């Protein structure tokens, strides 16, 4: 594109919306997805996507899983795009992803919308990061599309430098074994970039593999691994939402036998705002993990906003306010 000053931007993925804003192009956003909510200053923008399944505050993870599974089994995408509204907003460039059918509008659906309603010159920029390096590559991809390659390089360099500092600070410390739970019913552990974030923060990831999709898992695997720390960070869930459903775990018979539970080393993290998003706040995600794994080295600056310590005494489950 000849001039970034005239680009009208549609961002249909929360992480990419954050990248666009971080690079200084917030004022050129003309619309967002229903899940784009950071920074808060973009929430006034028109929303051009919505889920195809019914959404309620009281929906449990099992209900959501069933609804999504039924749609995918029918060969349908999970979200719909408002073709006509998107066309009315006349974007020059649309940022989206093709990594996960459950994370955003189907890339195929978006292509159809453009063929039917939008100018053929509209550029679609799609990313599909599964590792930390691929997340950084996606930042560069967005920056290149917006003609600000140097800003993209600076953003990546800044985050990498912070990660290097955290690695060095924890290098001589004991490393806890960690299981991160990304879905509660059925059980899923955190894959993709999550194992790398755990390792950078000075932990040892268990029951998932960096760069691979988050795996479904059975209780016996968690019991067999018996980690030092358990992290609860369900995909798309805030801390209060996770608290509403935590009984799915705490009432399971194997739960009380786990070392992390007995040693009061279970934590609830804001998966929606941090760990599930492949955006610039992965820096804060690692900070959160470092604060949990090595509290003697890191001040709990993101406690309450990004994570809480969860008392796992079966007879006295409560939040710990310290």
N, C-alpha and C positions, 0 to 999 in steps of 0.2 A: 504494500500500500504506500502511496506517495507521501501522505502526511498523517501522522498519528493524531494531530490536533482535530481532525474532522471525523475520526472513526467513531461510529456508534456501536457500542459493545453490548452483546447479550451474553450473560454467563449463567449456565444451567447446572453448575456444580459448585457447592459451597467452597471447596478448597481453591478452585480457580478464581472465584469471586474475591477471595482473600488475596490471592496473588495479584490480581488486577489492581486492587486497592493499594496493596503494598508497593506496587510499582508506580503509583501516582496517577492512576487513570479512573479513579472512582467517579469523577464528575461525568465521564463519558459512558458510564453504564446506563442503559435504557430499560433493562428488565433483568429479572433474576428468577431462579427456581423457587419453589415453595419451601425449600430447606435452606436457602441462603439467608443467613441471619447475622453475619458478622463481616465487617463492623456494623454496629446497630444503625449507623447513619445511612445504610443502604436499604433498610427495611421499608422505606416509603415507596420503593420502586415497584412497578407493576410485576405481578407474578404470572408466569406463563406456563407453569407445569402443575400437575396435581397427581396424587396416587390414584390408581384405579380401584383400590380396595377401600372399604369403609374404615375411617380412622376415628378412634375414640380415646379419650384420656385414660379410660379404664381398661383398654385392651391389654392383655397379657402377651408375653413373648410367644407363647404357644399359639395363641390366636393369630398373631401377626405372621408367624411362620407358616401356618396353614393357609392363610389367605394368599400369601406370596407364592407358595408352592403350587396352589391350584391354578393361579394365573400362568405360571411358567410351564406347568404340565399341559396347558391348553395352547402353548406356543404364543402366548401374549406377553407383551412387555408390562412391567409393573407400574409405570407412570405414563401419563399422556401429556402431550404438549398442545397448548392452545394455538393452533396454526394461524388462525385469523388475527388474534391479538399480536402474535409475534410478527406477522406480516405488517400490521398497522404501525408497529414501532420501527420498522425499516432498519434493522441492524446491518452493519457492514461486515461484522465478524461475530461468530457464535463460538463460545468456548464450552466444551462438553467432555465426556469421557466414554470409553468403550471397554472399560476394565470389568465392570460388575453390573449385571442386569438389575440388581436390587438397589444400586446406589444413585442412579439418575436415569433420565429419559433415554430410551433405546436410541442408539446411534442411527439405526435403520429408520425408526420413526421420524427422527429429525431430518434425515435425508429426504424422506417422502414429503415432509412438510415444506421443505425448501423447493422441491421440484413442483409442488402444487401451488404454493402461495407466494414464495419469496423470489426476489430477483436472483437470477442465475449467477450473478457475480458475488453473492454472499459467500464469505469464506467460513468454512467450519474447521475449527482447530480442536482436535480430539486427543486426549492423552489417556494412557492406561498404565500408570505406575504400579508396580508391585514390590519394588525395593526402594531403599533410600536413595540410591544413585538415580533411579528412574524418577523419583519425586523431584530431585534437583534438576534433572533433564527437562521435566515438565515446566519448571519455573523458567528455564532458558527458552523453551518453546513458546511460552506465552510472551516473554519479553521480546523475542525475535518478531513475533506476529505484530507486536505493538511498536516496533522500531525503537526499542530501548534495550538493546542487548547488554550494554554495560551495566544498567541497573539490575538486570537479571544476574549477571556475574557477581555483582557486589552483594546481592541478597544471598546467593549460594555461599559465597566466601565467608560472609558474616556468620551464617549458621554453622558451617563446617568448623570455623575457628572456635565457636562456643563448644561444639561437641568435642573438639580436641582437648580443650581445657578440662571438661568434665571427665574425659577418659583418663587424663594424666592425674587428676585429683583422686580418682578412685582406684588407680592401678595397683596400689599396694594394700588395698583393703580386702577383707574376706568377701567373697561373692555369693550372695544368696541364690538358691535355686528358685525360679519363679514360674508360676503358671498364670497366664492371663486368660480370663474367660470373656469371650466376646458375644456370647449369646447364652441364655439360661435355660431355654426350653424349646428345642433340645439343646444339649450342651455343645458349645463350640469354643475352641481356643483361638487366640489371636495370631494370625499368620501375616503374610505380606511383609510390611516393614516393621511390624511390632517386635519380632525377635531382635532386630537390629537396634531398635530404640532401647530395649532392655539391656542389651550388651553394652551399648555406649554408656548407659547410666551405672554400670558396675554390677550387673546381675547376670545370671545364667538362665537363658530361656529353656523351657521344657514344653514338650507336647505340641510343637508346631515348628515349621521350617521357614526361614527367611525366603521371601520371593514366591512362596506358594500360597494358594488360597487358604483361608482359615478353615481348619478341619473340624468336622463333627467328631465328637468323642464320647466314650462311655465312662461312667463313674469309675469302673475298675482301673482304668488307665491313670486317672488322677490319684486314686488311692495307692496304686503301685508306685507312682512317681513321688508322692508325699512331699510336695515342695515346702520350702521355708516360708514363702510368701505367696499369697493368692491375690490377684488383682481382678476386680470386677469392673468391666468397662464395656457393657453391651452396646452394640452398634446403633447409633442414633439416639442413645439414651442419655439424659441428664442424670445427675446424682439423685435428685428426688424421685425420678421415674424408676431408677434402679432400686431405690429403697422400697418402693411400692411392691416390687416383685421378688425381693431378696429371699422371701420365704420359700420360693421354689428350690432354693439351695439349702437353706438352713434346716428345713424339715426333712431333707433326704437323709436316710440312715447313715450313709458313709461320711457325711459332712463332719460330724462331731469327732470322728476318729482321725481326721487329718491334722498333721503337725502344725500347719499354719493356723488352724482354728484353735487348737489347744494352746498355742503360744501367742494368741491374739495378734496375728500378723496377716489380717485380711483387710484390704483397702478397697474403697469404692472410688472410681475415677470418672470424670466426665468424658465418656467416650465420644459423645456427639461433638463437643467443641474442640477436642484435642486429638485423641488417638485414632479415631476413625477417619479423620480428614488428612489428606495428603497435601496440606498447605503450609504456609510459613510458620504456623504455630506448632509444628513438630519440634521446634526449639523448646517451647514451653513444655511440651509433652515429655521430653527427656529431662528437663528440670524437675518436673513432678516426680518422675521415677527416681531420680537421684536423691530427692528429698525423702522419699520413702525408704530406699535401700540403705542410704548412708546419712541418717539424721544428724550424726555427729559432725558431718562435714558441710551440710547445706541447710541454710535457714528455710523454714517451711513457708516461704513467701506465697505459695499458691494453694496452701491448705484452705479448706472450705470452698474456695472458688473453683479449684480444679480437682481436689481430692479430699477425702475424709478417711479417718481411721475408724474402722467398724469393729465394735466389741463383739467377739464371737463366743462369749460365754452363752451356752445354750439356754441357760436359765435367766439370762439378763442381757438380751440383745438390745443394744442402744447405741446411739452416737456418742463418741468420746469428744468432748469439747476441751481441748487443752491449749 
